[in-house]
Amino acid sequence: MSRDNRKNDVRRRIHYTGEAYQQAHGEITDLGKERPLIPDAQHPAQQRVESAVLHRLLAGARAQWSADVRPMWPLFVEAACPSTTGLRVVVPVRDVAAFGAALAMRRTADVIRPPADKIMVRSTDGVTRLTAAGDASAVVDLECSWKKLCSAVEADPHVSAPSPLSLRFDAHPALQLPPDTRAALSGLLRRIALFVKPDALDWLFICYEWALRGRKGAIPRLPDSLVADLTDKNFGLHHTQLHALGIDRLSWSRGGKRGSEDGESRSLTYAERRDLSTARALATPAVRASGLGTIPTGGPSAYQEGRLRESARRYNELAVTVMRLDPEYPIKREFFAMRFPERWMEPLRSLEAASRSGEFAYIATLNDVITAAVPDCVVTRPYAAYDIDQNWLLAHHPVNPDVIFHLITAWVRAQKATPEQIQWTLSQLSPADLNWSSVSISPNLPFSQLARLIPMEVAATLSRPDAQGPFNNLRFVRCPTNNGAELMSWPPEGIENREPFSVTIGISTHTVPFSSELLVHLSFGVRRWMPSRGNLTIDRSYPAYFAPTHRSLSELPSSPHLGTAKIELVRVRQEGGRTAWMPGWQKAMASVLDQAGYLSQLPDPRQLVAEPSELLSRRDAAAMVYRRGMLPWVKVSEGLPIADRAPLMSWVIGELTPHLRPAEPLPREKCTIYKGLATAAKGVIASDALRAVIGPRLTVELLTESELTTQYALDCLGERLGVEFPRADELGEAETLLDLGSVSIGVRRMTTPSEYVDFRGDRRRPQAAVKARVDLITAPLGQATHPTITLVEILDSDRYVGETDNADLKFALQYRLMCTGRLSQFVTTVVEAQSPLRLGHDRESPDPSHARFSGAIDDLFRQLGVRPVALPLPAANTLPRRPTLLGIWMIRQNNRRGRSARQQLPVAVLSDPTGQRVLVRTPEIAWQPLHVGLLEIGREHGTTERKYKPKDTTRFIREVIYDVIADYPDTLLLTHAQNLRREWAFLTNSHLDMDMVEFDSDSRQPIATLPGLRHVRVRTAEFGETPECYGINGDGVGQPTGLWRYLEPRLFGSTAGKPATHANASMNVSKIEPGMRTGKTIRLNPKAEVWNEQFVELLVAGVQDGDRPEHWAALAHNLRNATPYSHWTTMLPWPLNLAKQIEKYISFPA
C-alpha cells in the first residue's frame, strides 16, 4: 500500500471510530492487506457483550442530558478502537459520571428500566474491563476513570459492588435479541463516531427502538449523511448487519439522488471504490430535517421532539450589530481637538528637502511616537501637508501641549539633516502654536469628525471603570486604531492555560445610500497573544500593546488607554565585532523616543519576545500579538464565536441606552429568481458546451513531478468531463487524443525538474535564478496553436529556500506560459502531517490531494469560460426573462509602500443570459471570449504600468454600458462600492441618486434613458462598512442563509451558509466561558474553529418602470451561488467574482 493510500485509509477510519491518528495508523498497519479496515466482532460472545453496551447506552443516555441538549459526545463515548481481538472504548474524563449512569440505564424515578443483559465491570492492574455476567470470554476495555465510575453508580440500586474492584450492573428481565441484530449493534458501536452528527444520532435512536419492537412497522429512513458511510464496502457494515437494520446496500447506493454505479463497464479497484464512497459522503448535507425518517409508533421521545424543532427552526429575522443615535437623547460630552499648526509647514518642508526623508508630508513616525507614549491622544491624520482644516489629535481630556511639543522636537532632531538645519527648524517652532479647542458632537460637524467622535464616545462608555461586561465581568480598555475606535479586554484571558487572548470590539460610523443618518457598526473578534518565544522574521514588524506606566505624560491619574508599538529585528553589534539580529522597537520610532528620553519607559522588547508569559502576568501587563507562523501550533483560533458575540452585543445595547438604540431585526425577503444553481457545481461538461466556447480542439498539459500527482489530475479531469482518461503511466510528451464527438482533447505530461532548489547557492540575482528555472521548465513546450490549459505542480515551499521562493517562481512561470498561449493553474502537493491529525465531527475530505487537484482542474475550466449547465429560467411571477449580466471591476496594484496604486485597469465581464458565453473587455482590448481575453490582458498589461484616471474610467464604463444595452433587451449592471467608487464617484453614498446614472459631474441622467439597464451596487465588510449579523428566532441564534430587507426600501442584505472550507466550525463553543445560552450547552474551547457569516449589502440603485426592486436584489443574491464548479457561496455575485479573478493575470511582481 502506498503512503498516500495508507494516510487516506487512516483518516477514513478516524471518521468512523474517532480514534487518534497514531492509534488508527497502528491498527491499520497490524491488520494487513486482506482484512477489513474496521474489523467486526466475529464470535457471538463478543457480539453479545458489545451489543449489551450499546443497548444500555441508548436506553440510558437521553436521561443524562439537560434540557434535551445534545452534549459533545451524545453517548459519552469519545472513540472506539476496534481490532480483531476486541474493542476498546474511550470515555472522556468529564463524562465518566454520565457514562456510568447511562450504563446503568438510570432514568427518572417513575420510569421502569428496560430489559438488558447483566454486565460486570472490573479494574485489574489499572485496566478497566467490561464483560457479560457469567461469561468472561468476551471483553470490552474501557479507557475511563475507575474512581469516577464507581462514584457515579455507588448509590444506584441496580448496581452492586461484589468487591472493591468490581461492579455488577443488574437488569430484569434479560434482553432477547436475534443474533443478527446483536451483530449489527456491535458493528454500530465500533463505528460510534458516525453518530455525533444530529441527524445520524436521531436515526440511531429510531432504528434501535424499531429493532426492539421486533422490526415491526415502517423501516426508519437512513439519513443522507450515513448512506455512503454504512454501505461502504471497506469501512461500512457487512450485508447481514445492514439487512438487520433494514438497509439494502444496492438500493441505498444506487437509488435516486445518491448517484448510480449502473453502466460501469469495468469493476472498480479498491482505491476507486474508496474515493467514490468518500465523494458521496462529502456530497450529502450534514443535517437535513426531512431525513429523520419515520418516527416509531408511540410518538417521538422528548429528545427527538427537541431535535426536530431545532432542525426545523427557521430564522426569519436577522440581527445586525448596528446602533442608531436617538435624537431624543443627544450625546452631551466635551471633546478636545488639536490641529497641526499651519505656521510650521514651511520650515518643515525645508527640513524634508534637506533630509530627503519624506517624513513631513507623511508623519507616520511622529504619530507612532504619540500612540506609544501618549495613547490618550487619538491620531486622526497620517498626513500633515494636506487637509489643514482638519483635526490632527483628539482627546477626552486635554493633554499638556508641552508634552506633545517635546515629542515633536525629538522627532525633528531625529531627522537626517545637518545640525544647522535642525537647529533652524526648531527655532521656527513654538509650544504656543499647539492649542486644544473644545468640540462636541453635533449634526453640523463634517462626517470625518463625527466618524471619530461618535466611536470615541461609545468606547468611553463601554470602558468606564464601573462598566462590568458579561462573562465574569469582562473589562475593556481603549487601544489605538486607524479608523473609528477599538476596545480590548484587559487583562487578557487564558493566561493560566498559556492560551492568552483578548476580546476586541471595533466601533465605526457609516452611512447608507439615500439617507443622511449616521449608523454605528460594532465588530467583535479576538486578538491573540504570544504565550512563549516564537519565530521572528527580518523585514517584518510585530505589534505589541502595553499599559502606560508613567502617567506624567498625559497627566491623568489612571489612563483607560493602552499604548502600542511595533517590534522588529534590528542589527546589533556585539563584542568581537560581530553583529546579530535582536528584537527591538521599530527603529525610526525608537530613535525619536530615545531623543525624548522616553524609550526606557517602554517594556523591554527582548524580554517581551523571550518571556512573553511573564510580562502578561504583571500588573502593568504587556503583550505581543501572535501572527500566523510565529509558533508551530495555534493556541487560540481566529474569530469570536456567535455564542460569545450575541451576549456581548446584548451587553453593549444595555450600556449605550438611551443615547443609542439597536437597529430593528431585519425581516427575510422570501424571493428566489434562479432556483437550483447548486447543480452547476456538480455538472459534467458536455462536449457540445465545450466546443461552443473553445472550438473543436483543446490541449491539456500536465507539468507534474510524479505519476501519483499525474493520476490525481487525470482522475479529476475524467470526473469533470465524464470520460475515462489514459492512466498516468500511459502518457508521455506526445499528445494522446481523446475523441469526444464534437471536440477532441489532447493530453500530455511534461515532467518538471524535481531537484532541490536552493537560491542561496545561486550567485545570480534572484530574478535571474527564477528566469533560469522558468526557462528550464518551459523550453520543451513551444507556442500553443489552439486553446491550451496547463496544470503545474509546485513543490512545497520547503523545497525552495533563499531570497526568493515558489511565489516568485509561480508568477514568472504563469507569465511565461501566458505568453506562449496557455492558461495555467498551480497546485501544491500535500505534505503528510508531522503530528497526529484529529478530524472534527463534520469531517473534511479524507484525501486533501484529491480535493486540491479537483479545485485546480475546475479553475482551469473557469478560465476557459465553460459553464456545464445554463443558468435556469427565472421563477414564475418574478422576471419575464433572463437578463444579460455585466460586472465592472477596477484592478489595482499598489506600490511597495501601499500608499498609492502604480497600476489601475478597469475590466468589464459580460455574460449572455444563459451564462454559457462569457466575454471580457478593457479600454484597450475589445470584447473577447474569456479565454482569449485573459491571454491578451496578461500580455498587454502584465509587465506594463498604466493608471486609468477617473475620467478615463467613467468614459470606459459609459462605452461598455451603451454597447451592451444596444445588443440585449435586459441588462443587470453589478458594481462593488469599495472597489470602484474612487474612480466612479457616483457610487459613493453621498452621490448616489435613486434610478439615476452619472458618468460625468454634469451628465446625470435617469436610468430610464438607458433601455433595459438595472444597477445593483454591492458593498462588503471592508473598512467595517457592513455590520456583523446572526439569525434570531425566539431565544435562539444561528447563521441563516437568505436575503433580508435592510434599513431603506431599496437596501437588502445577503447572507450565505457555512462553506465547506469551514465544515468543522461549530456555533456551540465559547472562547470565554461555558454554560447554557439560548437553550444550548456551550462548551469552552479557545482552539475551536470559528466561522461567522458576512453581511453583504445589496443596493438596487436603478430599475426600470414596472420593476420590483426585490426581484433584482434576489437575482444578485442568487448569483453568489452561480460560480461554476464552486460548492459554496462566493462573497461577490458571479460576474464580479469572475472579474476580480482577472487580477492575477496582471499582478506580477514589479
C-alpha positions, 0 to 999 in steps of 0.5 A: 500500500502506498503512503498516500493510500495508507494516510487516506485509509487512516483518516477514513477510519478516524471518521468512523471510530474517532480514534487518534491518528497514531492509534488508527495508523497502528491498527491499520498497519497490524491488520494487513492487506486482506482484512477489513479496515474496521474489523467486526466482532466475529464470535457471538460472545463478543457480539453479545457483550458489545451489543449489551453496551450499546443497548444500555447506552441508548436506553440510558443516555437521553436521561443524562442530558439537560434540557434535551441538549445534545452534549459533545459526545451524545453517548459519552463515548469519545472513540472506539478502537476496534481490532480483531481481538476486541474493542476498546472504548474511550470515555472522556474524563468529564463524562465518566459520571454520565457514562456510568449512569447511562450504563446503568440505564438510570432514568427518572424515578417513575420510569421502569428500566428496560430489559438488558443483559447483566454486565460486570465491570472490573479494574485489574492492574489499572485496566478497566474491563467490561464483560457479560455476567457469567461469561468472561470470554468476551471483553470490552476495555474501557479507557475511563476513570475507575474512581469516577465510575464507581462514584457515579453508580455507588448509590444506584440500586441496580448496581452492586459492588461484589468487591472493591474492584468490581461492579455488577450492573443488574437488569430484569428481565434479560434482553432477547435479541436475534443474533443478527441484530446483536451483530449489527449493534456491535458493528454500530458501536465500533463505528460510534463516531458516525453518530455525533452528527444530529441527524445520524444520532436521531436515526440511531435512536429510531432504528434501535427502538424499531429493532426492539419492537421486533422490526415491526412497522415502517423501516426508519429512513437512513439519513443522507449523511450515513448512506455512503458511510454504512454501505461502504464496502471497506469501512461500512457494515457487512450485508447481514448487519445492514439487512438487520437494520433494514438497509439494502446496500444496492438500493441505498447506493444506487437509488435516486439522488445518491448517484448510480454505479449502473453502466460501469463497464469495468469493476472498480479497484479498491482505491476507486471504490474508496474515493467514490464512497468518500465523494458521496459522503462529502456530497450529502448535507450534514443535517437535513430535517426531512431525513429523520425518517419515520418516527416509531409508533408511540410518538417521538421521545422528548429528545427527538421532539427537541431535535426536530424543532431545532432542525426545523427552526427557521430564522426569519429575522436577522440581527445586525450589530448596528446602533442608531443615535436617538435624537431624543437623547443627544450625546452631551460630552466635551471633546478636545481637538488639536490641529497641526499648526499651519505656521510650521509647514514651511520650515518643515518642508525645508527640513524634508528637502534637506533630509530627503526623508519624506517624513513631513508630508507623511508623519507616520513616525511622529504619530507612532511616537504619540500612540506609544507614549501618549495613547490618550491622544487619538491620531486622526491624520497620517498626513500633515501637508494636506487637509489643514482644516482638519483635526490632527489629535483628539482627546477626552481630556486635554493633554499638556501641549508641552508634552506633545511639543517635546515629542515633536522636537525629538522627532525633528532632531531625529531627522537626517539633516545637518545640525544647522538645519535642525537647529533652524527648524526648531527655532521656527517652532513654538509650544504656543502654536499647539492649542486644544479647542473644545468640540462636541458632537453635533449634526453640523460637524463634517462626517470625518469628525463625527466618524471619530467622535461618535466611536470615541464616545461609545468606547468611553462608555463601554470602558468606564471603570464601573462598566462590568461586561458579561462573562465574569465581568469582562473589562475593556480598555481603549487601544489605538486604531486607524479608523473609528475606535477599538476596545480590548479586554484587559487583562487578557484571558487564558493566561493560566492555560498559556492560551492568552487572548483578548476580546476586541470590539471595533466601533465605526460610523457609516452611512447608507445610500439615500439617507443622511443618518449616521449608523454605528457598526460594532465588530467583535473578534479576538486578538491573540497573544504570544504565550512563549518565544516564537519565530521572528522574521527580518523585514517584518514588524510585530505589534505589541500593546502595553499599559502606560506606566508613567502617567506624567505624560498625559497627566491623568491619574489612571489612563483607560488607554493602552499604548502600542508599538511595533517590534522588529529585528534590528542589527546589533553589534556585539563584542568581537565585532560581530553583529546579530539580529535582536528584537527591538522597537521599530527603529525610526520610532525608537530613535525619536523616543530615545531623543525624548528620553522616553524609550526606557519607559517602554517594556523591554522588547527582548524580554517581551519576545523571550518571556512573553508569559511573564510580562502578561502576568504583571500588573502593568501587563504587556503583550505581543500579538501572535501572527500566523507562523510565529509558533508551530501550533495555534493556541487560540483560533481566529474569530469570536464565536456567535455564542460569545458575540450575541451576549456581548452585543446584548451587553453593549445595547444595555450600556449605550441606552438611551443615547443609542438604540439597536437597529430593528431585526431585519425581516427575510425577503422570501424571493428566489429568481434562479432556483437550483444553481447548486447543480452547476457545481456538480455538472459534467461538461458536455462536449457540445458546451465545450466546443461552443466556447473553445472550438473543436480542439483543446490541449491539456498539459500536465507539468507534474513531478510524479505519476501519483500527482499525474493520476490525481489530475487525470482522475479529476479531469475524467470526473469533470468531463465524464470520460475515462482518461489514459492512466498516468503511466500511459502518457508521455510528451506526445499528445494522446487524443481523446475523441469526444464527438464534437471536440477532441482533447489532447493530453500530455505530461511534461515532467518538471525538474524535481531537484532541490532548489536552493537560491542561496547557492545561486550567485545570480540575482534572484530574478535571474535564478527564477528566469533560469528555472522558468526557462528550464521548465518551459523550453520543451513546450513551444507556442500553443496553436489552439486553446491550451490549459496547463496544470503545474505542480509546485513543490512545497515551499520547503523545497525552495529556500533563499531570497526568493521562493515558489511565489516568485517562481509561480508568477514568472512561470504563469507569465511565461506560459501566458505568453506562449498561449496557455492558461495555467493553474498551480497546485501544491502537493500535500505534505503528510502531517508531522503530528497526529491529525484529529478530524472534527465531527463534520469531517473534511475530505479524507484525501486533501490531494484529491480535493486540491487537484479537483479545485485546480482542474475546475479553475482551469475550466473557469478560465476557459469560460465553460459553464456545464449547465445554463443558468435556469429560467427565472421563477414564475411571477418574478422576471419575464426573462433572463437578463444579460449580466455585466460586472465592472471591476477596477484592478489595482496594484499598489506600490511597495509602500501601499500608499498609492496604486502604480497600476489601475485597469478597469475590466468589464465581464459580460455574460449572455443570459444563459451564462454559457458565453462569457466575454471580457473587455478593457479600454484597450482590448475589445470584447473577447471570449474569456479565454482569449481575453485573459491571454491578451490582458496578461500580455498587454498589461502584465509587465506594463504600468498604466493608471486609468484616471477617473475620467478615463474610467467613467468614459470606459464604463459609459462605452461598455454600458451603451454597447451592451444595452444596444445588443440585449433587451435586459441588462443587470449592471453589478458594481462593488462600492469599495472597489470602484467608487474612487474612480466612479464617484457616483457610487459613493453614498453621498452621490448616489441618486435613486434610478439615476446614472452619472458618468460625468459631474454634469451628465446625470441622467435617469436610468430610464434613458438607458433601455433595459439597464438595472444597477445593483451596487454591492458593498462588503465588510471592508473598512467595517462598512457592513455590520456583523449579523446572526439569525434570531428566532425566539431565544435562539441564534444561528447563521441563516442563509437568505436575503433580508430587507435592510434599513431603506426600501431599496437596501437588502442584505445577503447572507450565505451558509457555512462553506465547506472550507469551514465544515468543522466550525461549530456555533456551540463553543465559547472562547470565554466561558461555558454554560447554557445560552439560548437553550444550548450547552456551550462548551469552552474551547479557545482552539475551536474553529470559528466561522461567522457569516458576512453581511453583504449589502445589496443596493438596487440603485436603478430599475426600470418602470414596472420593476420590483426592486426585490426581484433584482436584489434576489437575482444578485443574491442568487448569483453568489451561488452561480460560480461554476464548479464552486460548492459554496457561496462566493462573497461577490455575485458571479460576474464580479467574482469572475472579474476580480479573478482577472487580477492575477493575470496582471499582478506580477511582481514589479 
